[in-house]
């Protein structure tokens, strides 16, 4: 079922679309200097939609509702929810704020940093960031906030929510109205100072259903993704032993009812080697069980490893992880009660198949897979067995990929096992599983099994992050009640920690346009065999873009000098990529650069196609929105 934005109640504009004098569907005004970027505004509190300028009021609009602008006339704006069909009514220009970037802010999980403040002006934000007693001032402001007297102090208009608000689970709208790129005064690294808008939601979010047998308590799901090829037999047995010990310790306790397990096995391409029997297999699904014996038995059966050799040293571990993200029932749809803390533990001694490998199942790369997992609040952890068999160059390759895959909340959960030591593996696996069960004990106010030193800072911070996400979800936490305010994308006291991640609010039509353009670029790029072909590539691309421009749903600029220039709305973002900057001259200069760009486009294209067909990704901004105008807050790092 498609989600409807709950931060802003939907408003049905009351007038039919219109045609211009030539009988063509009207389009909104364009931003100056562009051919495909429409003018948009967000409404201020109290904005009223009228039938004509100074005419009868037709509806009161909700604050910060995004609208397209079709006409500007003597202090009035002709507006509509849609970018096709013409205006639906008029609002005063003074009742809206121009929204030029079409980007929104998404809170990160604040585990490991302090809550951040929103200031009335950019200067007041800079005052705190550059204060020589920053930590002391911040501590005083936080104390005032907890006492309920923060508003107005030192220009503060709001404070970040205490719990985490997951923008993918429940879309909220925090438009970024303006931004300034600068250097953070603490470490002189890049920082984005942003003017954002926000408003409280208009209706309370319904309470989450109580969990069967747990009273709605915080619980954990752990899914093992096991390499079941020949070399892994002793490690699977060790995983079974770790799980047995954990189950023995928690069996019959309340903790035992709150820690849930599942397992997936993976090998390699059965097309290449049918004797492998399977590429991936769900050994046992994730489910809430009072008896974990079936899980232990399922992992025991996985010790019957493949007897055939895989095609090459690397295995299709990404297929196993992708199944753990997509196929495991994290939301427990039958019970209507999602798993709260979600962990995938990958166990392998081989690197992942590269998406370019003909024996790989998917063209999705590790960066795209990691972004998708984190968006669903799933942590991927990797136990990488660096056995002697992979020492000849594979370990470095595998480590670089698994480090990227095993990121969550800007922390890395990659655990290398040097020399493939069985003893070191068993000890690391035991520590990891125990730390994850300790996350439940801490949530219940119980004493942990591991000490702080044994747990380590990253795993402790991860537990806090998961509890903040759980509390945000169960309490219906929302974006702060800010009308307009300035905030830094990095924590003022910890400038390496991201606070608010800028995202592009992309429509399904816009993502389909990106996918179609990338599909054509990859196809034409693959046909370029030499430098001469590379220089003719741009001419072919212009032809493709010209054809796409004939489709009114594909908003592309045919008069572009860069590959990314066809998507003009990307050029106006605080984001740059090789594709956006790729000129005809640069494209023709380097075959290695072309290869890198094409591979990156192919991996992003695979992810776009998944999102386009995943109804849980898309949200209607207004009641009755057509399919092409559903929206998704898209992270910058997966843009073309």
Rosetta blueprint (number, residue, H / E / L):
1 X L
2 X L
3 X E
4 X E
5 X L
6 X L
7 X L
8 X L
9 X L
10 X L
11 X L
12 X L
13 X L
14 X L
15 X L
16 X L
17 X L
18 X L
19 X E
20 X L
21 X L
22 X L
23 X L
24 X L
25 X E
26 X L
27 X L
28 X L
29 X L
30 X E
31 X L
32 X L
33 X L
34 X L
35 X L
36 X L
37 X L
38 X E
39 X L
40 X E
41 X E
42 X E
43 X E
44 X L
45 X L
46 X L
47 X L
48 X E
49 X E
50 X E
51 X L
52 X L
53 X L
54 X L
55 X L
56 X L
57 X E
58 X E
59 X E
60 X E
61 X L
62 X L
63 X L
64 X L
65 X L
66 X E
67 X E
68 X E
69 X E
70 X E
71 X E
72 X E
73 X E
74 X L
75 X L
76 X E
77 X E
78 X E
79 X E
80 X E
81 X L
82 X L
83 X L
84 X L
85 X L
86 X L
87 X L
88 X L
89 X E
90 X E
91 X E
92 X E
93 X H
94 X H
95 X H
96 X E
97 X E
98 X E
99 X L
100 X L
101 X L
102 X L
103 X E
104 X E
105 X E
106 X E
107 X E
108 X L
109 X L
110 X L
111 X L
112 X L
113 X L
114 X L
115 X L
116 X L
117 X E
118 X E
119 X E
120 X L
121 X L
122 X H
123 X H
124 X H
125 X H
126 X H
127 X H
128 X H
129 X H
130 X L
131 X L
132 X L
133 X L
134 X H
135 X H
136 X H
137 X H
138 X H
139 X H
140 X H
141 X H
142 X H
143 X H
144 X H
145 X H
146 X H
147 X L
148 X L
149 X L
150 X L
151 X L
152 X L
153 X H
154 X H
155 X H
156 X E
157 X E
158 X E
159 X E
160 X L
161 X L
162 X L
163 X L
164 X L
165 X L
166 X L
167 X L
168 X L
169 X L
170 X L
171 X L
172 X L
173 X L
174 X L
175 X E
176 X E
177 X E
178 X E
179 X E
180 X E
181 X E
182 X E
183 X E
184 X L
185 X L
186 X L
187 X L
188 X L
189 X L
190 X E
191 X E
192 X E
193 X E
194 X E
195 X E
196 X E
197 X E
198 X L
199 X L
200 X L
201 X L
202 X L
203 X L
204 X L
205 X L
206 X L
207 X L
208 X L
209 X L
210 X L
211 X L
212 X L
213 X L
214 X L
215 X L
216 X L
217 X L
218 X L
219 X L
220 X E
221 X E
222 X E
223 X E
224 X E
225 X E
226 X E
227 X E
228 X L
229 X L
230 X H
231 X H
232 X H
233 X H
234 X H
235 X H
236 X H
237 X H
238 X H
239 X H
240 X H
241 X H
242 X H
243 X H
244 X H
245 X H
246 X H
247 X H
248 X H
249 X H
250 X H
251 X L
252 X L
253 X L
254 X L
255 X H
256 X H
257 X H
258 X L
259 X E
260 X E
261 X E
262 X E
263 X E
264 X E
265 X E
266 X E
267 X L
268 X L
269 X L
270 X L
271 X L
272 X L
273 X L
274 X H
275 X H
276 X H
277 X L
278 X L
279 X L
280 X E
281 X E
282 X E
283 X E
284 X E
285 X E
286 X E
287 X E
288 X L
289 X L
290 X L
291 X L
292 X L
293 X H
294 X H
295 X H
296 X H
297 X H
298 X H
299 X H
300 X H
301 X H
302 X L
303 X L
304 X L
305 X L
306 X L
307 X L
308 X L
309 X L
310 X L
311 X L
312 X L
313 X L
314 X L
315 X E
316 X L
317 X H
318 X H
319 X H
320 X H
321 X H
322 X H
323 X H
324 X H
325 X H
326 X H
327 X L
328 X L
329 X L
330 X L
331 X L
332 X L
333 X L
334 X L
335 X L
336 X L
337 X L
338 X L
339 X L
340 X L
341 X E
342 X E
343 X E
344 X E
345 X E
346 X E
347 X E
348 X E
349 X L
350 X L
351 X L
352 X E
353 X L
354 X L
355 X L
356 X L
357 X L
358 X L
359 X L
360 X L
361 X L
362 X L
363 X L
364 X L
365 X L
366 X H
367 X H
368 X H
369 X H
370 X H
371 X H
372 X H
373 X H
374 X H
375 X H
376 X L
377 X L
378 X E
379 X E
380 X E
381 X E
382 X E
383 X E
384 X E
385 X E
386 X E
387 X L
388 X H
389 X H
390 X H
391 X L
392 X L
393 X L
394 X H
395 X H
396 X H
397 X H
398 X H
399 X H
400 X H
401 X H
402 X H
403 X H
404 X H
405 X H
406 X L
407 X E
408 X E
409 X L
410 X L
411 X E
412 X E
413 X L
414 X E
415 X E
416 X E
417 X E
418 X E
419 X L
420 X L
421 X L
422 X H
423 X H
424 X H
425 X H
426 X H
427 X H
428 X H
429 X H
430 X H
431 X H
432 X H
433 X H
434 X H
435 X H
436 X H
437 X H
438 X H
439 X H
440 X H
441 X H
442 X H
443 X H
444 X L
445 X L
446 X L
447 X L
448 X L
449 X L
450 X L
451 X L
452 X H
453 X H
454 X H
455 X H
456 X L
457 X H
458 X H
459 X H
460 X H
461 X H
462 X H
463 X H
464 X H
465 X H
466 X H
467 X H
468 X H
469 X H
470 X H
471 X H
472 X H
473 X H
474 X H
475 X L
476 X L
477 X L
478 X L
479 X L
480 X L
481 X L
482 X L
483 X L
484 X E
485 X E
486 X E
487 X E
488 X E
489 X L
490 X E
491 X L
492 X L
493 X L
494 X L
495 X L
496 X L
497 X L
498 X E
499 X L
500 X E
501 X E
502 X E
503 X E
504 X E
505 X E
506 X E
507 X E
508 X H
509 X H
510 X H
511 X H
512 X H
513 X H
514 X H
515 X H
516 X H
517 X H
518 X H
519 X H
520 X H
521 X H
522 X H
523 X H
524 X H
525 X H
526 X H
527 X L
528 X L
529 X L
530 X L
531 X H
532 X H
533 X H
534 X H
535 X H
536 X H
537 X H
538 X H
539 X H
540 X H
541 X H
542 X H
543 X H
544 X H
545 X H
546 X H
547 X H
548 X H
549 X L
550 X L
551 X L
552 X L
553 X L
554 X L
555 X L
556 X L
557 X L
558 X L
559 X L
560 X L
561 X L
562 X E
563 X L
564 X H
565 X H
566 X H
567 X L
568 X H
569 X H
570 X H
571 X H
572 X L
573 X L
574 X L
575 X L
576 X L
577 X L
578 X H
579 X H
580 X H
581 X H
582 X L
583 X E
584 X H
585 X H
586 X H
587 X H
588 X H
589 X H
590 X L
591 X H
592 X H
593 X H
594 X H
595 X H
596 X H
597 X H
598 X H
599 X H
600 X H
601 X H
602 X H
603 X H
604 X H
605 X H
606 X H
607 X H
608 X H
609 X H
610 X H
611 X H
612 X H
613 X L
614 X L
615 X H
616 X H
617 X H
618 X L
619 X E
620 X E
621 X L
622 X L
623 X L
624 X L
625 X L
626 X L
627 X H
628 X H
629 X H
630 X L
631 X E
632 X E
633 X E
634 X E
635 X E
636 X H
637 X H
638 X H
639 X L
640 X L
